């Protein structure tokens, strides 16, 4: 039996290389954002490890040389997506920003000689991009005449359900940007329906330019951008049903939630010492990621955070963008960058306080660390709603944040053992999968390469239906007209019968 297991394992490991024979993969990174890149990079490195040859246009250049991995540096002509001031980002749904950023990237790439040289210097088997905001880069797959795979670093964006044929049901499935784990009341469903319509309207309005961009660089006879989006072969989605509530899912949407989470590396000496020397109360890690500049937070919020941290018995690691902090508490260490994944793996870390990004959520779950969220924009509200629904922690309103509310929330999560137990229980379910995220990426990429057009077996025919056919409005109209016609005939017959019988009744009475 052991011999059979070993042989099966060996066959599974060598199977990707044997089946695909080293496919040629062309990929682009349409946003200069580290959190988006972490997921994309994990997908690409998985394919490299499986024996494929990856050429990627990216602003994130690796210093070490990797076999079968070619990098084209796009940083000189990509606008860096760096931290933004608090007032610019707070409360935004992010859809229009992502669409415009994506379109700007497409235009910059299509003006680059390096891009066209890389595109035309090889015969590729598949094209991989990020599911960000626009369909302007789907013209690359059209040019190469190969299948397109998209990678979503968030849960599946609401506005891409339509072109993928995986229509979201607002009555029971929350959209990406609402603060709901799942709609339960009438007002929940109303809010969810509003956001569903808004997301799709914004995509339609702002992404009309995708077709203009595509036809400018790929010819006037190029297809409509939305039509090319409908040809997406696969989408690798950074989600998992144990954290995101179950929902209808077409076969070409593959959940790879947590693919970027790796084994912890040794911490820098100063951080290791700071954590090791912490008292038994442990350490709290606080970060708003790469999204918001900490020193741009309103003075009221900065004072509340600083004053609350100063009274906590724990030591605090605070990702802070400035070199110095005024009145920095003695128990607080600040840095512009921390190795978050490695810090959360330390057994003395008791709590993660952060903005609710999905990558950080999976890192906390993977290291069984409870969460205190302060959502700022976009999908962070729903991510934290999910965590509260699952009992992983609590959430605070950024606009109402004060010293007392922060102290009370931290005390509740750390002293109440149910939060730690809940995250431990979720961790076991989250990790219990028949195939790992990396195995899924390798298998489904090779499936697409080996079988070419997967339109007829894993993509729903819903993408070819007009909206009125998808929602059965034509059928409803015919049935309604038939019933109304039958009712009208019945009423007419009753009236006619009454007219015929009335003289007879009068005759009998006479």
N, C-alpha and C positions, 0 to 999 in steps of 0.2 A: 504493500500500500504506500509506504514512504517513497519507494522508487517511482511509483506512478505519479505521486505528487510532485516530485522533483522534476520528472520529465515534462509534466504539464506546465510547470513554472518556466522551464527553459524554453518550451515551445512558445509560450505567451510572450516572453521577453524578446525572442528573435522574430516573432511573427510580423511586427510592423515593417521591419526592414525587408523581410523576404517578400511580403505582398506588394509593397510600394516601390521597392528597388530604388530608394533615394530620390524622392520627388523633389522638383524645383518649386520652392515657395517664394512668392513675392509679397511683401507686407509693407504697410505704411503706418505711421503713428500721427494721427491728425491733430493731436493736442499736446502742448508742452506742459503736461501736468504729471507729477510724479506718481500720484495714486492711480491714475489711469494706466500709466506705463507699467506699474508693478504687475497688474493682471495680464496685460498684453505680453510682457516679457516672459512671464511664467508659461504662457501658451507657446510662444516661439521657442523657448529653450527646451520645452517638452518635445517639440518636433525635431529639433536638432539632436536631442538624445536618442530619438527613435531612428536616426540615420538619414534624415531629410536635409536638403540644402536650403538654407533660409537666407534670403536677401531682404534687408529691411531698411527703409528710409526712416530715420529716427533722430531726434535731437539728443537722445541718451546714449552716448557712445561708451562702450566698455573698453577699459584699458587693456585687459588681457585678451590674447588671441584665442578664439574658439574655432575649432575645426567645423567646417560646413556652415559657418555663420559670417555673412558679409554685411558690413554696416556702411550706409551712406549718411553722412552727417547733414541733417536738415536744420540744425540750430542757427546757422547764419541767416536763414530767410524765414524762420518761424518766430512769431511773436511769443515770447515766453509767458506761459500762464502761471504767474507767480502769485504770492499772497496779495489780497486786496484789502482796502480799508473796510472796517466793520459796516459803516453806513452804506457802502456800495453793495454789499453782498447780502445783508440781513433781510430776510423775508422774501427773497427772490425765488421763483420756481426754477430759474436757470435755463429754461428751454430756449428762449430767444438768444441768450448768450452763447449756448453751446452750438446752435445752428450757425450763428454768425462767425464764431471761432472756426468751426469746421469749414465753412465756405472760404474764409480767409486763407486757411491752410491749403485748400485745394488750389486756389489761384496762385499761391506762392510756389507750390510744388510744380504746377503746370508751366510756370515761367522758368523753372530751373533746368539747366542743361544736364546737371548730374542726375536728376530724376529720369529724364528721357533716355539718357545713356544707359542707366541701370535697367530701365523698362525694356529697351530694345536690344540689349546685348545678350539676352538669353531666351530660351523657350521655356516658359513657366507652365506648371501644372495646376496651380491654384493661387488665388489672391486672398489675402487676409487683411482686414482693416478693423477699426473700432466702430462700434455702433454708438455714435456720439450725438449727432444732431441732424446732419444733412445727408442727402444721397449723392452729393457731387463726386465722391470718389468711386461710386459704383461704375463710372465710365472706364475705370482702369480695367475691371473685369471684362467689360464690353470690348475694349481695345485688345486685350490678350485672348479673348474668346475662351475663358476658363471659368469654372465655378467660383463664387465669392463666399467667403466665410466672414462673419462679423463677430467681434468680441465685445460684449457689454460688461464694463467694469462695475456697473450698478446692477440692481435687479432689472428685469426687462422693462424698458421705457414704455410708458403708456402709448405714446404717439407712434410707436413702431408695431403695435399689434395689428393695425389695419393692413399695411403692406406685407406683413408676414402671414395674414390670414388667421391669426390667433386672437380673435376678437375678445376683448375683456368684457366681463359682465358686471357693470357697476352696482348691481343690486347685491352682489355677494363677494366681489373681489375688489380690494382697494386699489386705487391708482397709485402711481409712484410718488406723488407729491402731497398726499393728504396725510394728516396725523392720525391715521386709523390702521389698526392691525387688520380689521375686517369690519365692514358696515353692519351695524346692528339696529339702529333706530331709523325712523323716517328722515331725520335731519342728517344722519350719516350718509344715507343713500342720496339725499339731495346734494350734499357737498361733494360726494364722490362723482355723481353724474355731472355736476358743474365742472369739476377738474378734468373729467374725461373729455368733455366737449372742448374745454379750453386748450388742453394739450394738443388735440388733433387739429384744432383751428390754427393754433400758433405754428404747428409744423407745416400745414398747408399754406399759410400766409407767407411765412419767412422763407420756406424752402422752394418756392417757385423759381428762385434764382438758380437752383441746382441745374435745371435744364439749360438755362442760359450759359452757365459756366461750361457744362459738358459740350454743348454744341459749338462754343467758341473754340475749344481746344481739340475736340474729337470729330468735328465735322457737322455741318448743318443737318445731315440726314441721321444723326445719332438719335436714339430713342428718347422718350420722355424720362426724366430722372426718377419719377415715382414708379414707372414700369420696370426700370432696372432694379430698384429696391425690391420689387416683388419677386425678383429672380434670386434673391439670397438663398443659397443652398442650405446653410446652417447658421445658427447663432449660438455661440458659447456664452452662457449667461452666468454672471457671478452671483448666483443665488442657490438656495437649497430649501427644500420643502419643510425641513424641520424648523427653520427660522422664519421663512416667509410662509404665510398661510397657504394651504393647498389651493390650486387653481387649475382650470382647464389648460392643457399644454399640448401643442402639436409635436410630432416626433422630431422635427428639425430644430427644436429648442432644447439645448443640452445644458443641464445645470452643472456648473463646475465651481460652485461656491467654496472659497477657501484655497483655491489652487496656488495662490501666492504665498501662503503660510509655509515657512520652512523651519527646519530645526534651528534652535537658538545658537548664536555664536557668542564667543566670550565678549563680555562688556569691556569698554575702555576702563582703564585702571581707576580714574577718578570717580566714575559713576559706580563701579563695582564697590569701591571703598565706602562711598556715600550710602549705598544701600546696605552693605554688610554691617556698618556701624549704627544702623537705625535701631531704635528700641523695639521691644516686642510688639508694639502697636503697628509696626511695619511702615510701608511706603505707599504713597499715592502718586500716580502718574497723571499729569494734566496737560492736555494739548488740544488745540483747535486745528491740528494738521497743517497742511500747506495752503489752506483756504483763506484764512483771515490773519491779518497782522495783529498780534496780541497787543502791541503798543498803540494800536488805533482804537482799542475798545473804549467806550465812554468812560470818563473818569470815575463816575459812580460805580460802574461794574468792576473796574480795576481795583478800586478801594475795597469793595465788598469781598472780592477774591483774596486780596492780600491780607485784609484784616481777619478773615475767616481762617485762612491757612496758618496765620501766626498763632492762633489759639488751638490748633489741632495738635494732638500728641504725635501724629505721624510725621515723617519726613516727606517733603513734596518735591517731585521733579516737574518743573514747569517749562514747557517749550515756549520760549519768549524771543521775539524777533530783535530786540534791542540788546546792546552789549551790557547795559546796566539797567537796574530797576531801582527807582526811588523807594526808599524805606523797605528794602528787601528783607523779609523775615529771616531769622537765623536758621530756621529749619527748611528753607527753600533753596534748591539749586536751579539756576536758570541756564539754558543753552539755546542757541538758534536751531539746533538739531539734536535729536536723541534717537538711538536705535530702538524704536518703539517695540518691535516684535521681540527683541532680545530682553528688554526690560520687563515686559509683561510675563516672561517665562520665569523670572526670579521668584522663588517661593515667598519672599518677604513683601511682594507687591500685593496689596489688599484691595485696591480699587482703581478703576480707570474713570477719570472725569474727562469727557471730550464732547465733540460736536455731533457725533452720531453717524460718521461716515461708515460705509459698509465694510471696507477693508479692515478698519480698526475693530469693528464689531466681531468679525471672524477671528481676529487675533486674540481678542478677549475671550471668546468662547473656546478657542483652541488651548488657551492657557488657564481656563476656568477662573477668570477674574470677573467679579460683578461690575456693574456699569452705572455711572451717574451721568446722564446726558443733558446737554444744553444745546438743543438744536438751533441752527441758524438759518438754513435755507434748503431748498430742493428736497431730495429724498431723505434727508436726515430726520425729518419729523416722523416719517413712516417707519424708518429703521428703529427709532427709539420707541415708537408705539408698539412695534413688534416685541421689543425687549421687555417692555412693561407688561404686555399681555402674557409673556412667557415667564414673568417673575424674575428676570435677570437683574433688575435694578429699578431706578427711579429716573424721573426727568424734571428739569426745572425750566421755567420760562425765562429767557435771557432778559426780557424787558422788566421783569419783576424780581430779578435776582437780588438778594441782599445777604448780608453776613449771617443773619439768623437762619434763613431758609437753607443756605448752603451747609451750615454746621449741623442743622437738624437732619438733612438728607444724608450726609456722610455718616453721621452717628447711627442712623437707622439701618443703612445698608451694611455697615461693618459689624454692628452688634447683633443684628438679626440674621441668624444663620440660614434662614430660608433662601436668601438670595444666592449665597454660595452653593447651597445644595441644588437649587434650580439650574444654575449654570453648569454644575457638574453633571446633572442628569442630561441636559441638552447636549453637552460635549459628547457623551457616550452615543447618543442618537446621531449627532452630526457626523461622527467619525465612522459609524456603522454603515458602510456602503458596499455593494457588490463589486464596484470598480472605483478606483480613486479618480479624482478630477483629471490627473495627468493621463491615466489610462483611457479615460473617456475622450480626451482631446486627441490622443494618438489614433484610437480606433475610428472615431467618426471622421477625422480628417482623411484617413486612408480609405474609408468607405466612400467618401465623396470623390476622391481622386480615382479610385478603381472603377466606380460605376458611373462617373460622369454626371449627366443631367439627372438629378434625383427628383425632378418635378412630379413624377407620377407615383412615387412610393412613400415619401416622407413629408411632402408638402401638401397641405390641404387645397382642394379645388376652390375653396372660398376666395382665394386671391384673384380668381378669374371672374367672379360674379360682381355685377353692379350692386351698389349698396341696397337698392330697392329689392333686388332678388335675394340678397343675403338675409335681409330682415323679413323676407316673405311678404313684402307689401303688395306685390302683384298678385300672389295667391290669396292674400287677405282681401284684396279689392274684388277679385273675381267671386270669392265665396260670399262676401258681403253683398255684392250686386245680385248674385243668384238668390240669396235669401230675401233681399228686399224685393226683387222681382216676383218671387213666389208669394211673398206677403201681399204685394200689391194685387196680384192676380186673385188671391184668396179674398181680399177685401172687396175687390171689384165683383167677384162672384157672389159674395154675400149681399152687396148692395143690389146687384141685378136680381138675385133671388127674392129679395125683399120687395122690389118693384113689381115682380111678376105675381107674388103672392098677395100683395095688398089689394088689387081689384077682386081677386077671388074671395078674399075674406069679406070685402064689402058686399059682394054679390050674395054670399051666404047669409049675411046678416039681414039683407033686404028680404 
